[in-house]
């Protein structure tokens, strides 16, 4: 069973590239074949042993609350009122009071994945265990990472040069209890409002305040869902 009992899910975004499906719901509530993206994630987290969910909400928070009204787990909502004008670092920062001092999973709300991903990163004892795909060809839009010695991660960023990238971070990590405090302190800086949370990870790694290990999951089916082609892939893989 999981040694990590809390999970943070970032579900604040609009998902405009999936309209009209997201006219009345965030993309985490889009169906991928009898189950929503969020519903699948919550089910897999519960099966892994997670007991507490912290959701960073924004766009159509009411729809998320309705979808989880009968969830058997403890659910905490942390609303980002600026969801349409800030990056995801702000949504994560707003979860501080609900999770600081605890180990927690952090999941992007648009990732569809196999349960083995959770088991692998939970078995990693790094302060930051990052699920990565080193088999996928990266592009300018991918959240890339640069590998150091062994499985150590030296940097994250969409702006990393393609020839330096070792692969893609899929949007699922495990943060240790000890790493949570410096992480949330960095996320609270005013300049972080314009950053992705991976950029904040990268800053902390560069400053020697955080150690991150890559956990390979490229042998498992997964996809993020940003647009109709991604949604078709998710339904083909998991529908």
Wavefront OBJ file of the C-alpha trace (Angstrom):
o trace
v 0.000 0.000 0.000
v 0.978 3.605 -0.438
v 3.215 5.372 2.040
v 1.873 8.589 0.538
v -1.640 9.343 1.738
v -2.266 12.766 0.161
v -2.559 13.814 -3.466
v -2.822 17.265 -5.038
v -4.645 17.496 -8.368
v -4.420 20.648 -10.467
v -7.797 21.090 -12.166
v -8.140 24.880 -12.379
v -7.635 25.437 -16.112
v -10.213 26.216 -18.775
v -9.217 23.638 -21.384
v -10.151 25.961 -24.238
v -8.698 23.701 -26.927
v -11.322 21.084 -26.087
v -14.337 23.336 -26.527
v -17.269 22.794 -26.808
v -16.682 19.818 -24.472
v -15.332 22.197 -21.840
v -18.011 24.877 -22.148
v -19.569 23.678 -18.891
v -16.751 21.738 -17.233
v -12.966 21.732 -16.849
v -11.169 19.264 -19.074
v -10.525 16.994 -16.077
v -14.226 16.121 -16.325
v -14.127 15.168 -19.994
v -15.116 11.535 -20.584
v -12.578 9.088 -21.966
v -14.864 6.095 -22.268
v -17.287 5.741 -19.389
v -15.013 7.501 -16.913
v -13.748 11.073 -16.670
v -10.059 11.944 -16.529
v -10.513 13.055 -12.921
v -12.657 10.080 -12.008
v -10.029 7.680 -13.284
v -7.242 9.469 -11.402
v -9.221 9.496 -8.156
v -10.025 5.799 -8.519
v -6.376 4.882 -9.090
v -5.220 7.051 -6.189
v -7.763 5.443 -3.860
v -6.768 1.953 -4.992
v -3.147 2.845 -4.270
v -4.003 3.838 -0.707
v -4.371 7.611 -0.915
v -6.851 8.894 1.673
v -6.906 12.649 1.108
v -7.375 14.686 -2.060
v -6.497 18.355 -2.393
v -7.884 19.928 -5.552
v -6.630 23.212 -6.943
v -9.763 24.476 -8.668
v -10.752 27.509 -10.698
v -12.821 27.225 -13.854
v -16.219 25.623 -13.130
v -15.300 24.605 -9.600
v -18.969 23.796 -9.073
v -18.774 21.003 -11.638
v -15.757 19.474 -9.885
v -17.477 19.619 -6.507
v -20.577 18.000 -7.958
v -18.512 15.231 -9.560
v -16.818 14.431 -6.237
v -19.874 14.861 -4.010
v -19.953 11.143 -3.199
v -16.187 10.584 -3.138
v -15.320 8.353 -0.150
v -11.990 10.123 0.377
v -11.433 13.358 2.263
v -11.558 16.181 -0.275
v -10.184 19.710 0.200
v -10.723 22.502 -2.358
v -8.209 25.295 -2.873
v -9.549 27.811 -5.372
v -7.365 29.885 -7.675
v -9.470 32.929 -8.500
v -6.867 33.976 -11.077
v -6.964 30.685 -12.952
v -7.354 32.457 -16.285
v -4.353 34.768 -15.847
v -1.716 32.795 -13.914
v 0.380 29.705 -14.488
v -0.027 26.438 -12.619
v 2.601 27.400 -10.019
v -0.045 29.657 -8.458
v -2.598 26.848 -8.260
v -0.068 24.608 -6.540
v 1.019 27.419 -4.202
v -2.562 27.867 -2.988
v -2.543 24.277 -1.707
v 0.174 25.073 0.831
v -1.903 25.058 4.010
v -3.537 21.771 3.048
v -0.337 19.817 2.413
v 2.826 21.529 3.690
v 4.779 19.204 5.957
v 3.264 16.112 4.325
v 4.477 13.894 1.529
v 2.112 14.155 -1.417
v 1.555 13.167 -5.015
v 1.085 16.035 -7.439
v -0.911 15.314 -10.585
v -1.789 17.521 -13.492
v -5.522 17.248 -14.001
v -5.263 16.319 -17.675
v -3.006 13.256 -17.460
v -4.331 9.751 -18.102
v -2.023 7.039 -16.831
v -1.571 3.500 -15.579
v -1.587 2.756 -11.829
v 2.002 1.521 -11.970
v 3.110 5.148 -12.298
v 2.033 5.816 -8.713
v 3.737 2.684 -7.410
v 7.016 3.541 -9.078
v 7.312 7.095 -7.824
v 6.105 6.093 -4.355
v 8.935 3.561 -4.194
v 11.505 6.278 -4.923
v 12.955 7.912 -1.796
v 14.107 11.122 -3.498
v 12.816 14.455 -2.167
v 11.256 14.910 -5.613
v 10.423 11.762 -7.567
v 9.388 12.618 -11.118
v 7.574 10.336 -13.552
v 9.285 10.775 -16.909
v 9.107 9.351 -20.397
v 12.548 9.038 -21.914
v 11.220 7.168 -24.941
v 9.021 9.905 -26.399
v 10.398 12.347 -28.933
v 10.140 15.803 -27.395
v 9.172 19.062 -29.055
v 9.057 22.740 -28.147
v 5.794 22.350 -26.205
v 6.902 19.387 -24.100
v 7.923 19.914 -20.480
v 11.451 18.604 -20.913
v 14.088 17.625 -18.374
v 17.863 17.416 -18.470
v 19.509 14.451 -16.833
v 22.619 14.692 -14.675
v 24.569 11.808 -13.204
v 22.564 8.611 -13.106
v 18.874 9.359 -12.665
v 19.381 12.820 -11.210
v 17.507 15.666 -12.870
v 19.483 18.857 -13.383
v 16.801 21.068 -14.897
v 13.248 21.281 -16.221
v 11.760 23.570 -18.821
v 9.828 23.908 -22.036
v 12.687 26.096 -23.201
v 15.391 23.458 -22.779
v 17.240 22.772 -26.018
v 15.994 19.608 -27.692
v 19.501 18.195 -27.895
v 19.854 18.550 -24.118
v 16.519 16.955 -23.238
v 16.503 13.431 -21.867
v 12.750 13.150 -22.250
v 9.477 14.556 -20.977
v 8.053 15.007 -17.494
v 4.526 13.581 -17.672
v 2.990 15.752 -14.938
v 3.000 13.368 -11.976
v 5.462 13.634 -9.079
v 5.881 12.715 -5.448
v 7.157 15.426 -3.102
v 8.565 14.350 0.253
v 7.435 15.937 3.507
v 10.880 17.498 3.967
v 10.890 19.011 0.469
v 7.424 20.521 0.787
v 8.456 23.540 2.871
v 11.186 24.906 0.559
v 8.952 24.165 -2.411
v 6.015 26.189 -1.084
v 8.296 28.993 0.037
v 9.593 29.237 -3.540
v 6.110 28.982 -5.036
v 4.997 31.924 -2.865
v 7.499 34.324 -4.427
v 5.744 36.967 -6.567
v 7.809 36.092 -9.630
v 6.547 32.499 -9.530
v 3.073 33.638 -10.653
v 4.279 33.647 -14.259
v 6.052 30.278 -14.030
v 5.194 26.636 -14.406
v 5.748 24.689 -11.186
v 8.487 22.749 -13.035
v 10.359 26.029 -13.458
v 10.249 26.418 -9.678
v 11.532 22.856 -9.251
v 14.367 23.765 -11.609
v 15.268 26.899 -9.646
v 15.434 24.940 -6.395
v 17.570 22.225 -7.986
v 19.937 24.840 -9.372
v 20.243 26.466 -5.953
v 21.027 23.143 -4.284
v 17.787 23.233 -2.284
v 16.106 20.255 -3.923
v 17.206 16.889 -5.261
v 15.120 15.227 -7.975
v 15.262 11.766 -9.500
v 13.752 10.655 -12.790
v 11.488 7.595 -12.560
v 11.045 6.075 -16.002
v 7.447 5.260 -17.010
v 7.834 5.398 -20.783
v 7.092 1.687 -21.034
v 3.562 2.374 -19.758
v 0.725 3.909 -21.777
v -0.056 7.496 -20.788
v -1.108 10.757 -22.370
v -1.967 14.299 -21.452
v -5.191 15.660 -22.934
v -4.886 19.139 -24.387
v -6.758 18.952 -27.686
v -9.050 16.662 -29.708
v -6.177 14.538 -31.030
v -4.970 13.936 -27.459
v -8.492 13.028 -26.415
v -8.755 10.510 -29.261
v -5.464 8.974 -28.118
v -6.669 8.763 -24.509
v -9.862 7.041 -25.577
v -7.917 4.618 -27.755
v -5.526 3.766 -24.916
v -7.953 3.662 -22.005
v -11.516 3.913 -23.300
l 1 2 3 4 5 6 7 8 9 10 11 12 13 14 15 16 17 18 19 20 21 22 23 24 25 26 27 28 29 30 31 32 33 34 35 36 37 38 39 40 41 42 43 44 45 46 47 48 49 50 51 52 53 54 55 56 57 58 59 60 61 62 63 64 65 66 67 68 69 70 71 72 73 74 75 76 77 78 79 80 81 82 83 84 85 86 87 88 89 90 91 92 93 94 95 96 97 98 99 100 101 102 103 104 105 106 107 108 109 110 111 112 113 114 115 116 117 118 119 120 121 122 123 124 125 126 127 128 129 130 131 132 133 134 135 136 137 138 139 140 141 142 143 144 145 146 147 148 149 150 151 152 153 154 155 156 157 158 159 160 161 162 163 164 165 166 167 168 169 170 171 172 173 174 175 176 177 178 179 180 181 182 183 184 185 186 187 188 189 190 191 192 193 194 195 196 197 198 199 200 201 202 203 204 205 206 207 208 209 210 211 212 213 214 215 216 217 218 219 220 221 222 223 224 225 226 227 228 229 230 231 232 233 234 235 236 237 238 239
